[in-house]
Amino acid sequence: MPQAIRDMVDRHMNCEDIAMNFLISHFSRKPPIKVTSRTDFTCLGCSTSLYLDNTHYTERNNCVHFFAQVYGYMPLLYTQLRGDSLLYNIRGAQKCFENV
């Protein structure tokens, strides 16, 4: 990963997920993958959330433009694929396959 991108992520403490998707798409020439859970992550030691800050999404948008500038092109490819695990355990629900 280019040093300029690592420096920006470290400086802003944001956009590391976007930077990884840029890197993987750059080398694989495949669309990005979003890996997340459906449940909310609760940070017990945090006083506030980044998502509550009005500038959070603006900063992430700026990251996308900066990363594309560093790479010299937009490596992220468009996709509409979404994959959810059949074994995903939603709060209070049972797994689809009990013996797996």
WOLIN-V327933 format. One record per residue. N is the residue number from 1. SS is DSSP state (alpha for helix, beta for strand, coil for the rest). PHI is phi in whole degrees, -180 to 180 (999 if undefined). OMEGA is omega in whole degrees, -180 to 180 (NA if undefined). Layout:
n: <N N>
ss: <SS SS>
phi: <PHI PHI>
omega: <OMEGA OMEGA>
This chain:
n: <1 2 3 4 5 6 7 8 9 10 11 12 13 14 15 16 17 18 19 20 21 22 23 24 25 26 27 28 29 30 31 32 33 34 35 36 37 38 39 40 41 42 43 44 45 46 47 48 49 50 51 52 53 54 55 56 57 58 59 60 61 62 63 64 65 66 67 68 69 70 71 72 73 74 75 76 77 78 79 80 81 82 83 84 85 86 87 88 89 90 91 92 93 94 95 96 97 98 99 100>
ss: <coil coil alpha alpha alpha alpha alpha alpha alpha alpha alpha alpha coil coil coil alpha alpha alpha alpha alpha alpha alpha alpha alpha alpha alpha alpha alpha coil coil coil coil coil coil coil coil coil coil coil coil coil coil coil coil coil coil coil coil coil alpha alpha alpha coil coil coil alpha alpha alpha alpha alpha alpha alpha alpha alpha alpha alpha alpha alpha alpha alpha alpha coil coil coil coil coil coil coil coil coil coil coil coil coil coil coil coil coil coil coil coil coil coil coil coil coil coil coil coil coil>
phi: <999 -58 -60 -61 -72 -61 -64 -66 -61 -64 -67 -98 50 -161 77 -64 -68 -67 -60 -67 -65 -61 -60 -67 -67 -62 -82 -92 58 -116 -65 -70 -119 -104 -111 -157 -105 -83 -87 -82 -86 -111 -96 -67 -92 -92 -84 -153 -111 -59 -69 -81 -80 -62 -88 -58 -73 -64 -63 -67 -64 -63 -62 -58 -66 -66 -62 -63 -66 -64 -73 87 -166 -99 -75 -70 -105 -76 -151 -124 -80 -134 -121 -113 -66 -70 -94 -62 -100 -78 -46 83 -97 -88 -67 -66 -123 -66 -94 -101>
omega: <180 -178 -179 179 177 180 180 179 179 -177 -176 -176 -176 171 180 179 178 179 179 177 175 -178 -178 179 178 -177 -175 -174 178 177 -180 178 175 180 -178 174 179 -180 -180 173 179 178 -176 -178 -177 180 -180 -179 176 -175 178 179 -178 -177 -175 -177 174 179 179 176 177 177 -180 -179 179 -180 178 178 180 180 -180 177 179 -179 -179 179 -179 176 175 -179 174 179 176 179 175 -178 -177 -177 176 -177 175 -179 178 176 -179 -179 -174 -174 -179 NA>
